[in-house]
Amino acid sequence: MGPDRRRTRREVVAGAVTLAGAAAGAGAGLAAVAGPALADTPPVSDAEALSKALVVERLMVLAYRRVLASGTLTPDVEAVLTPLLAHELEHVSAVAARLERMGVRAATGPLDLSSASDELSKHNVPGSLTDLHTMNDSLKLLVDLESVAEGVYFTALATLSKPGLQRLSAQIMACEAQHWTAVSGLRNPGQYVKAVPWPFVTGSS
């Protein structure tokens, strides 16, 4: 989530329906005006965009499971986070099902720790899945990863060509924003400004 954020989450989600109707024509128009350099860049396929999102979702499942098993949480915090893991599992199933319809084999299990560590580095997430000593460690990791999840769907919305896929991405992105709010609120009790989602998002590859 960098300092050059320009679109609010509300704008992105509200604009998903518009994107659904306009995406196909927009891509052609952009290629026509952008010149040879952009025209020569292979477009990101729907399968590629969803595959990136699925990797992040599988990372989220692992992270929530590690946090819930870490022993760092109070019972009331654990009670809030447990349903969020169920949501992430639903996201994995939904994205994997769309990929399977495209003929892409989609893994649905959580990432192994080695692959997860690589993903954390790729997305510049400083936390660790194996070094969680305090509740703040655990909650900060989840807040950072929810930001990554929002970013990957933000990027997908710019490239997905089918309205149904755009709608699914907008819905999941909105859900991740709600998770961010809940987890940030747990991390900053009583500090409502810090619990309100940051109003801008940028993409994540």
N, C-alpha and C positions, 0 to 999 in steps of 0.2 A: 504494500500500500504506500506508494511514493508520494512526494509532495506535489506532483503535477496532476493529481486526480481532477477530472473535469465533469463527470456525470454522477448524479446522485443515484443511489440504489433505487429509490422510488421511480426516477425517470427511466432507468433501465428496465425495470419490471413492467411499468406502465407502457413502455414503448415496444414491448415484445410482440404485441399483436400487429403493430405497424410494421415491425421488422418481418413478421411472418409473410405479409403480403408483398413486401418490397425487395426482399433480399436478392431474388434472382435477377431482377432488372438492375439493381444497384451494382452488382459485380460487373456486369457487362459495361455499364456506363463508366465505372472507375477505370477499367482497362483501356477504354477508348481515350480518356483524357490524361492518363498518368504517364504515357510514354512507354518506350520499349523496355526499360529496366524493370518496371513493375509488371508489365505484360509477360515478361519472360520468367517471372517467379511463379512456380507451380502453386496453384491455390490449395489451401488446406481442405481436404475432403471431410465430409460429414463423419466418416469412420475414424479419421485421424483425430478430429476434435473431440469426439465422444470417447475415444480410447485414452486420450490424455485426462479427460475428466474421470474416467473409471479408475485410472491409477491413483489419482488424488483421493477418490472415495474409498478405495481399498486402504490407503494410508490412514484416512480418517478412522476407519473401523479399527485398525490396529492401535492407533493412538488412544481412542476412547477405551478400548479394552485394557491397554497398559495402565492408563490413568485410574480406571476403576479397580484394577488389581493392585495398585501401588501402595495401598494402606495410608495414603496421605490425606484422604478426604474425610470430612465429618459426615455423619449419617444423613444430615439434611442436604448437603451438597451432592452426595452420592445419589440420593433420591431424585434430584433434578437432572443429573447427567445421564442416568440409566435410560430414560426414554429417548435421549438424543442419539445414543448408540443405535437404538432400534430404527430411528429415522435414517441414519447413515446406511444401515443394512438395506433398507428399502431403496435408497438411492442407488446402491450397487446393483440391486436386482433390476431396477428400472432401466438404468443405462446399459447394463449387460444385455437385457432383453432386446433393446433397440439395435445393439451391435449384432446380435445373433440373427436378427431379421435381415441384416445387410450381408449375412454370410461370413461375419467375422467371429472367430472363436474368442470368447470373452471369459477370462478368469474372474471368479467372484470371491475367492478367499482373500483374507487380509494379506498385505505384503509381508514377505519375510523381513527380518530385522536389517539385513544387509541392504536390500533394495530400498527399504524405508529410509535408512540413513542416507542413501544416495539422493532420494527425493527431498529430504530435508535440506541437504546441501544445495541442490538444484534451485530450490525456492527460497534460499537464504533464511531458513528458519533455524535459529540458534539453539533451540532446546534439544533435549535427548529423550529417547523413548526408554532408555535403560537407566537413567540417572535422575530419577524423580524423588527428591528428598522431602519436599514440602508441598503443601496444597497450592501455594503460589506457583511453584515450578509446574505442577500439573495443569493448573488453569491457564497459565501463560502459554504453554504449549498448545492447548486447545484453541485459545483465542487466535494465535498466530496461524494455526492450520485452518481455522474457519475462514480467515482472510484469504488464504491460498485457494480454498475451495470456491469462494466467491469470484476470485480472479479468473479461475480456469473457465467458469461458466460465462463470465463477462466476455472473455475472448471468444468462446464458442458462439455466442450470440451474433458476433460480427461475421461469422463464416458459415454457419449452418444454413443449408439451402431449403429445408423443408419446414413448413409451419409447425408440424407436430413436434419436431425436434427442438425448434426454437421455444415453443411453449414449455416443453419439459425442462429445458435448461433454465428458463426464467423462473419456473416454479421451484426448482431445486435451489437456484441462487437465492431466492427469497427465503427459503427455509434455512439456508446456511446463515443468512443475515440475522434471522431470529435466534439461531443458536449462538451467534456471536454476541448478541445482546444479552442472552441469558447467562452465558459463561462469563462475560465481562462484568455483569452485575454481581455474580458470585465472587469474582476476584476483587471487586471494589465496592463492598457493601456500603450502602448509604450515599455513595458518590454517583448520583444519577447522570451527571454529565458524562462521566467515563463509561457508563453503561449504555448510553445512546449510541447506535451504530454511527461510525464515521460517515459523513454524508457523501463521500466520493469513493469510487472504486476504479481500479485500472485492471487490465488483463494480466493473465499469467499463463505462460507457456509451459 
